[in-house]
């Protein structure tokens, strides 16, 4: 049983050392849970003048959510924070630190739907033109466009995760593969088409021999970080005069054009690493919109 004299900060330490440590969560999830709860505790201590978890009521938590809204945080961020809060107080209830979680009936903000940005055919061709001649950067962007992998996933890739065919050609079956460690430490293997294989083969021929086994290496011989990849992609998007786009736009572009070309939705789902086909189904409507625009623009 927990100690009723445990204060909020000590409760968070307990949550981290027992609950988070026992879950097979990605490092990013650990950081987000901890950051969310530290921010909540700061609010409870400084604004509500509370010190112990048993003093916290649903009213205090709702006041905190109202504060997040005043800060202008996106609905998706506030929903994630509600999940962190529920997890924290459910843990304290289970430990006997509090008699009942005040977050049980806490209502998260409604989901916001923001239509994903998808590059037009002209835009992604301009992007590839902008990066032409930069062998490493071209391989990164080509890999993002041809597999739809996430930023964190491409940053984690090692040389052992890549398998290339003997030669890169458009012949059916002459494909490579990439082993991806995705969200929640779930892994998947995705096909590398001839364009991705060609770009990777060119890069591997000039990749320096270093001790670091990350696939993509900086000039200092270390694995390139996710943030550096983000900056890199933003640089070439700007050079190609492509606005309101990001690394994640390339993932949406991959999925949308795969659906548009008739790839089965479940194949796209597996490539993206989605658990639920409903998540992938948004690309059906996006593909329809792309097709409408193209047919309108290219009328005979």
N, C-alpha and C positions, 0 to 999 in steps of 0.2 A: 504493500500500500504506500501511496505517496505521502509526503509530509505537507500538512495543511499550511505550515509556515513558509513554504517555498515561495519565493517571490517570482515575478514574471521573467526576469532575466535568467534566474536559475532554472525555471521551467523550460525555457528555450534551450538551455544547455543540455537538459535532460532529454528533450525531444530530439536534439541533434545526435547525442551520443547513443541513444537507444533506438528511436524510431527510424530516423534517416539512415543511420549506420547499418540497420538490418535490412533496408530495402535496396534492391538492385537498380538504383536510379543513376541516371547520367549525372556527371559533375555539374552540368548546367542546371539541372533540376534541383540539386542540392543547394546551389547558390541562390536560385530564385526563391525557394521555400524559405531559406534563412533570411534573405533580404526582405521579403514580404513581411515576415514575422517581426523582424527587428524594427521595421517601420511602424507596424501596429503597436508594438510595445512602447516605442517613443511617444506615439500619440496618446496611449492610455496613461502613461506616466506623466507627461507634460501637460496634456489638455484636460484629461479626466481625473488626474491626480490619484491614480490607482497604483497599487504596489503588488497585490497578490491576485492570482488568477481567479480565485473564488469570488472576488469583488466585481468581476466583469459580467455585465448583463448583455442581452441582445441589443438593448438600447444603445449601449456604448459602441458596439460593433457597427450598428446602423449609422451612428454619428461618424464613425471612421470612414464608412463607405461614402457618406455625403461629403466628407473632406476630400476623398480621392476624386470625386466628381468635380469639386470646386477647383482641384488642381488641374483638371482637364485631361486626366488619364483616359485612355481608350477603354471601351467596354470590355474588350478581350483581356486587357491587363487587369481590370477590376474583377473580372470573373476568375482569373487565375488566383488573385489574392484571396477571394472567397474560398476557393478550394484549399489554399494553404491554411487559412484560419480554421476551417472545418476540421482539417486533418490534425492541427495542433491541439484544439480543445477536445476532440474525440480521444486523442492520445492521453491527455490529462485526466479525462473522465475514466478511461480504462485503467490508468495507474492509480486511481483513487485520490488524486490531488484535488479534484473538484467533484461535487456530487452529480452534476449534470452539465453537459456542454451548452453554453449560451449560443452556440453557432448552429444548433440543430435546425432551427427554422429561419436561419438567415437567408434572405432571398438575393441571389446574384442579379446583376443587371442583365437586361435582355440582350440576346446575341445581336451583334451588328453585322450586316452583310455588306461587305465592300467587294465589288466585282474585281476579280484579279486582272491585273494588267498583262496583256499578251502582246508580244512584238508582232508587227505585221511582217509579211515575207520580205518586203523592202527593207524594213528595219534590221531584221536579223542578218540579212545579206550585207548591209552596211557595217554592222558590228564585226562580222567576219573579215570584211575588207580592212577595217580599222586596225585589227590585230594581226593582219597578214605580215609575215616576216619575223614576228616575235614568237619564236618556236615554243617556248614554255607557256607563255600567256595564251597562245592560240590553242594549245592542248587543253588548258584549263577551261577556256570558253567553249571549245568544241565538246569537251566531255560534259559540261553542264547542259549544253543544248541537246546532245544526243542521248543522254540518260535521265535528265531531270533530277539528278541527285541534289540534296540540300548542301548549303554552304559548309556546315559542320562536317558533313559526310566526306566531302571532297578534301577538306583540310586534314582529315584523319587517314586518308589513303596511304598505304605503304606500297613499295614495289612488289611485294608478295601478293597484294590484292588484285594485281592485273595479270591476265593471261591473254596473249595475242596469238593470232594464227601465224603460220609460217610466212605467209605473205598477205598483204592487205589488198583485197580485190572485192569487186561487187558480186562475185559468184555466191550463189545461195549456199548457206552452210559454212561459208568461210568467214566465221565471225570470232570475236574474242569475248571475254567476260570480265566483269569487275565484281569483286566481293565487297559489299558495303555493310559497315556497322552503322545501323540507323538509330532512330529515336528509341529510348527505352532499352538500349543495347540489343535491339532485335536486328538480326542480320538478314541479308538477301543477296542473291546473285543476279546481276542484270547483264543482258547481252550488250556487247560493244559492236556497233555496226562498222562498216568499212571506213566511214569518215572519222569516227572516233579512233579506230585502230591506226589509221594513217597518221593522224595528229600525234598520237601517243608514241608510235614507232619513231617518228622524227624527233620527238623530245627525248626519248630514252637514248638516242644516239649521241646527244650532246649533254645529257645529264651528267654532272660531275660525280666522280667516285668519292663518296664521303661516308662517314660512319653512320650518319643519320639515315634511317631507312624510309623516311617519308617519301612519297612519290614525288611531290613537288618541293623543290629546294630553292632557298634564297641564294643570293650571291655570296652569303657568308657560310654556306654549307649546312644550313639548318632548315628544318621543315617550315614551309610558309604557313603563317597563321590564317585563321578564318578571316580576321579583320583585314589582313593584307590582301587576301583574295577579293574581299569586298571592295577595297579601295581600287584594286586593279581593274575589276569589272566596271566600276563607276567611271574610271578614267577613259576606258574605251567606249562606253556608252556616250560619254560627253563628246569624245572625238567624232563619233558617228552621228552627232546631233539627235540623239534619242533621249527624250525627256520622260520624267515620271516613271523611271524603270530602275530595277535593282537586280541583284543576283537572283532573288526569288522569282523575278519576272521570267528568267530563263527556264526555270522549272515549270511555270505555268505555260510557257510557250511550247516546250517539249510535249506536255500532256495534251494541250489543245490541238496541235498539229498531228499528233499520233491518232487522236480520235477522228479528226477531220479526214485522215487518210484511210480510215476504216479499221484501225487496230482495235481488237476486242477490248472492251472496257476493263475486263478482269486482268488482261495482260498489262494495261496501263496502270491499274491499281497495284499489281505486284511490282512493277518497275519503280513506282513512286514510294512503295513501302507503306501504303495505306492499309489499315486493318479493315475498314468498312467501305464497301462499294459506294455507299451514299456520298462519302467524301469525294470520291473520284468522279461522281456523276455530274458535278458542276461543269466539267469540261465538255459535256455533250452540248449544253447551251452555248458555251463559249465558241465551240467549233461551228455551231450553227450560225452564230453572228459573224464569224470570220468568213464563212462561205457566202453569206448574204452580201457582205461588203465586196468580196472579190467578184461575184457575179454582177453586182451593180456597176462596179468600176470597169469591168472587162466585157461589158455588153458588146455583142457583135455588130 
